[in-house]
Amino acid sequence: MKTSVNGFFILIAFLLGSLGTVAKNTPPVPNPNGRNQGGLPLPPGVPIDENLPFLLIIAILFGIYIVYNQFLKQRTQY
């Protein structure tokens, strides 16, 4: 049962994480000179913080999981 619950959460995380890539529009055509009007290089095509809230939630849940497992291991040693 525990394996199927973990698999369920992994499946949901994968589906929600890839949902944004399916719904995106195509990026605009880049400038042939490779620079914008101010002479600075163009920014990257995708934002770097696209899935940041999702990654933070996963990191917090993973940290809780690790702390809880360590707590259980210490309890069973004595």
Secondary structure as GFF3:
##gff-version 3
##sequence-region A 1 78
A	DSSP	alpha_helix	2	23	.	.	.	ID=ss1
A	DSSP	alpha_helix	52	77	.	.	.	ID=ss2
###
